Amino acid sequence: MNAVFRGLTLAALSLSLMGAAQAQAGDVPAAQLKTLQQKLSQRLPSLPPIESARTTPMSGLIELKIGNTVFYSDATGEYLIEGHILETRTQRDLTAERLEEINRVTFNNFPFQDAVMWKNGNGKRRLVVFADPNCGYCKQLERELQKVKDVTVYTLLIPILGADSRAKSESIWCMKDRTTAWLDWMLENKAPARAFGQCATPLQRNLALAQRLGVNGTPAMFFEDGTRLAAAAPLATIEQRLAKASAQSGR
């Protein structure tokens, strides 16, 4: 989002907040959605198409779902807002809740066969992580994950930090014991042996999946309830999210 967008954001949000009345969220009529799309396409041709639009609890403010994120607009598309709506009475971040909802995935659809897998304890709780072997935050997360009990971790390698990331990912994947190779590198900084061209890898499939899911950085964790966390979270946060996911999935 460029400076012009952000400038409009602050101005429009200030105007929208003044005297805003509570309203129920609902789908925007098709005719209005068409008008919004036409105006925004003309004025902001680089903006991807609007996938859906609905009203918000704030009178006059419309939510636009565009890709894996949401923007806000007035009823006519004169202003486009990038930011979060905070319900002050409850301290709820309504935008964060909505993003979690629209970006929820079906956990069992992940290609577990394309992941480096390890487990602690009985492994009954499951977690998918997108990681790059040269990502410092991924190494930090890996150290935290080692403290988690009764978990199975599936790591999908996505080499996004340069040519060396791909070389390391290929070497790790092509090792006879790729789990040990991965953990040795991430925890002990023991580089994997060169193994170029020795096996087929899932790296391109993993990269394509990451793109479809809107994963543009590492690490990114996905839990069994379909929610995600794009951060190297501490143990307490990981445990909290795993417990919530297990409760919702009945595990």
C-alpha positions as CSV (number, residue, x, y, z in Angstrom):
1,M,0.0,0.0,0.0
2,N,1.6,3.3,-1.1
3,A,1.6,6.7,0.7
4,V,-1.4,7.9,-1.2
5,F,-3.5,4.9,0.1
6,R,-2.3,5.5,3.6
7,G,-3.1,9.2,3.5
8,L,-6.6,8.4,2.3
9,T,-6.8,5.8,5.0
10,L,-6.2,8.1,7.9
11,A,-8.6,10.8,6.5
12,A,-11.4,8.4,5.6
13,L,-11.1,6.5,8.8
14,S,-11.3,9.6,10.9
15,L,-14.5,10.7,9.0
16,S,-16.0,7.3,9.2
17,L,-15.5,7.0,13.0
18,M,-17.2,10.3,13.7
19,G,-20.7,9.5,14.9
20,A,-20.7,6.0,13.6
21,A,-23.7,3.9,14.5
22,Q,-23.8,0.2,15.1
23,A,-25.1,-1.9,12.3
24,Q,-25.3,-5.6,11.4
25,A,-22.9,-7.0,8.9
26,G,-24.4,-8.4,5.7
27,D,-23.7,-8.9,2.0
28,V,-23.6,-5.8,-0.2
29,P,-26.1,-5.8,-3.1
30,A,-24.7,-7.0,-6.4
31,A,-25.3,-3.7,-8.1
32,Q,-23.4,-1.8,-5.5
33,L,-20.5,-4.3,-5.6
34,K,-20.3,-3.8,-9.4
35,T,-20.2,0.0,-8.9
36,L,-17.4,-0.3,-6.3
37,Q,-15.4,-2.7,-8.6
38,Q,-15.8,-0.4,-11.6
39,K,-14.7,2.7,-9.8
40,L,-11.8,1.1,-8.0
41,S,-10.6,-0.6,-11.2
42,Q,-10.6,2.7,-13.0
43,R,-8.8,4.7,-10.3
44,L,-6.6,1.9,-8.9
45,P,-5.9,-0.4,-11.9
46,S,-3.2,-2.3,-9.9
47,L,-5.7,-3.3,-7.2
48,P,-6.8,-7.0,-7.6
49,P,-10.5,-7.7,-8.2
50,I,-12.9,-7.6,-5.3
51,E,-14.0,-11.1,-4.4
52,S,-16.8,-10.1,-2.0
53,A,-18.2,-7.1,-0.2
54,R,-20.2,-6.8,3.0
55,T,-21.3,-4.1,5.4
56,T,-19.6,-3.8,8.8
57,P,-20.8,-3.0,12.3
58,M,-19.7,0.6,11.5
59,S,-22.4,2.5,9.6
60,G,-21.4,3.4,6.1
61,L,-18.2,1.3,6.1
62,I,-18.0,-1.6,3.7
63,E,-15.6,-4.5,3.9
64,L,-13.9,-5.6,0.7
65,K,-12.3,-9.0,0.5
66,I,-9.4,-8.8,-1.9
67,G,-7.2,-11.9,-2.1
68,N,-6.2,-13.0,1.3
69,T,-6.8,-9.7,3.0
70,V,-9.6,-7.1,3.5
71,F,-9.8,-3.4,2.9
72,Y,-12.6,-1.0,3.8
73,S,-14.5,1.5,1.6
74,D,-17.3,4.0,1.8
75,A,-20.4,3.1,0.0
76,T,-19.3,4.8,-3.3
77,G,-15.6,3.8,-3.5
78,E,-14.3,7.3,-3.1
79,Y,-12.1,6.2,-0.2
80,L,-10.2,3.0,0.3
81,I,-9.0,2.2,3.8
82,E,-6.2,-0.1,4.9
83,G,-6.2,-0.9,8.6
84,H,-7.9,-2.6,11.5
85,I,-11.3,-2.0,13.2
86,L,-11.1,-2.2,17.0
87,E,-14.3,-2.6,18.9
88,T,-13.5,-0.4,21.9
89,R,-16.2,-1.8,24.2
90,T,-14.8,-5.4,24.0
91,Q,-11.3,-4.6,22.8
92,R,-11.9,-7.0,19.9
93,D,-9.9,-6.6,16.8
94,L,-12.7,-7.2,14.3
95,T,-10.4,-7.2,11.3
96,A,-8.0,-9.8,12.8
97,E,-11.0,-12.0,13.5
98,R,-12.3,-11.6,9.9
99,L,-8.8,-12.4,8.5
100,E,-8.6,-15.5,10.5
101,E,-12.1,-16.5,9.2
102,I,-11.4,-16.0,5.5
103,N,-7.9,-17.5,5.6
104,R,-8.9,-20.6,7.5
105,V,-7.7,-23.8,5.8
106,T,-8.6,-27.5,5.9
107,F,-5.7,-28.9,7.8
108,N,-6.0,-32.5,6.4
109,N,-5.6,-31.1,2.9
110,F,-1.9,-30.3,3.5
111,P,0.5,-32.5,1.5
112,F,2.1,-34.1,4.5
113,Q,4.2,-36.4,2.2
114,D,6.0,-33.2,1.0
115,A,7.1,-32.2,4.5
116,V,10.0,-33.0,6.8
117,M,8.3,-34.6,9.8
118,W,9.3,-35.2,13.4
119,K,7.3,-35.7,16.7
120,N,7.6,-35.4,20.4
121,G,5.8,-37.7,22.8
122,N,2.6,-39.3,21.3
123,G,2.5,-36.7,18.6
124,K,-1.3,-36.4,18.8
125,R,-1.3,-32.7,18.2
126,R,-0.3,-31.6,14.7
127,L,1.2,-28.5,13.3
128,V,2.4,-27.4,9.8
129,V,5.2,-25.0,9.4
130,F,6.4,-23.2,6.2
131,A,10.2,-22.5,6.7
132,D,13.3,-21.5,4.9
133,P,16.6,-23.1,6.1
134,N,18.3,-19.7,6.1
135,C,15.5,-18.0,8.1
136,G,16.8,-16.9,11.5
137,Y,13.3,-16.7,12.9
138,C,12.6,-20.2,11.7
139,K,15.6,-21.4,13.7
140,Q,14.2,-19.5,16.7
141,L,10.8,-21.2,16.3
142,E,12.4,-24.6,15.8
143,R,14.1,-24.3,19.2
144,E,10.7,-23.4,20.8
145,L,9.0,-26.3,19.1
146,Q,11.4,-28.7,20.6
147,K,9.9,-27.9,24.0
148,V,6.4,-28.7,22.9
149,K,5.1,-32.1,24.2
150,D,2.9,-34.6,22.3
151,V,3.2,-32.8,18.9
152,T,3.9,-33.8,15.3
153,V,5.5,-31.1,13.2
154,Y,5.4,-31.1,9.4
155,T,7.8,-28.6,7.9
156,L,7.2,-27.6,4.3
157,L,10.5,-26.2,2.9
158,I,10.1,-23.1,0.8
159,P,13.4,-21.6,-0.3
160,I,12.5,-17.9,-0.6
161,L,15.7,-16.2,0.8
162,G,18.0,-16.8,-2.2
163,A,19.9,-19.4,-4.2
164,D,21.6,-20.9,-1.1
165,S,18.2,-21.5,0.5
166,R,17.3,-23.8,-2.5
167,A,20.6,-25.6,-2.3
168,K,20.2,-26.3,1.4
169,S,16.6,-27.3,1.0
170,E,17.5,-29.8,-1.8
171,S,20.4,-31.2,0.2
172,I,18.2,-31.6,3.4
173,W,15.4,-33.2,1.4
174,C,17.6,-35.6,-0.4
175,M,19.4,-36.9,2.7
176,K,18.6,-40.5,3.7
177,D,17.4,-39.1,7.1
178,R,16.0,-35.7,6.2
179,T,14.6,-35.1,9.6
180,T,18.0,-35.4,11.3
181,A,19.5,-33.3,8.6
182,W,16.9,-30.6,9.1
183,L,17.2,-30.5,12.9
184,D,21.0,-30.7,12.8
185,W,21.0,-27.6,10.6
186,M,18.3,-25.6,12.4
187,L,19.4,-26.5,16.0
188,E,23.1,-27.1,15.7
189,N,24.1,-25.2,12.5
190,K,25.5,-28.4,11.1
191,A,25.3,-27.9,7.3
192,P,23.9,-30.8,5.3
193,A,26.1,-32.6,2.8
194,R,25.7,-31.6,-0.8
195,A,23.0,-33.8,-2.5
196,F,22.2,-31.9,-5.7
197,G,20.3,-33.8,-8.3
198,Q,20.1,-37.0,-6.3
199,C,16.4,-37.0,-5.8
200,A,13.1,-35.3,-6.8
201,T,12.0,-32.6,-4.4
202,P,8.6,-31.0,-3.5
203,L,10.1,-27.5,-3.3
204,Q,8.2,-26.1,-6.3
205,R,4.9,-27.6,-5.1
206,N,5.6,-26.2,-1.6
207,L,6.2,-22.7,-3.1
208,A,3.0,-22.9,-5.2
209,L,1.0,-23.9,-2.1
210,A,2.5,-21.1,-0.1
211,Q,1.6,-18.6,-2.8
212,R,-2.0,-19.9,-2.9
213,L,-2.3,-19.6,0.9
214,G,-0.8,-16.1,0.9
215,V,2.3,-17.1,2.8
216,N,4.9,-14.6,1.8
217,G,7.3,-14.9,4.7
218,T,8.7,-17.5,7.1
219,P,8.0,-19.0,9.5
220,A,4.3,-19.5,9.1
221,M,2.4,-22.0,11.3
222,F,-0.9,-23.7,10.6
223,F,-2.9,-25.4,13.3
224,E,-5.5,-28.2,13.1
225,D,-8.4,-25.8,13.4
226,G,-7.2,-24.2,10.1
227,T,-5.9,-21.0,11.7
228,R,-2.4,-19.6,11.1
229,L,0.3,-17.7,12.9
230,A,2.9,-15.9,10.9
231,A,5.6,-15.4,13.5
232,A,8.3,-17.1,15.6
233,A,6.0,-17.4,18.6
234,P,7.1,-18.3,22.1
235,L,6.3,-21.6,23.7
236,A,3.3,-20.3,25.7
237,T,1.7,-18.9,22.6
238,I,2.2,-22.1,20.6
239,E,0.8,-24.2,23.5
240,Q,-2.2,-21.9,23.7
241,R,-2.9,-22.2,20.0
242,L,-2.4,-25.9,19.9
243,A,-4.8,-26.4,22.9
244,K,-7.4,-24.3,21.2
245,A,-7.0,-26.2,17.9
246,S,-7.2,-29.5,19.7
247,A,-10.4,-28.5,21.5
248,Q,-12.1,-27.5,18.3
249,S,-11.0,-30.5,16.3
250,G,-12.0,-32.9,19.2
251,R,-8.5,-34.4,19.5
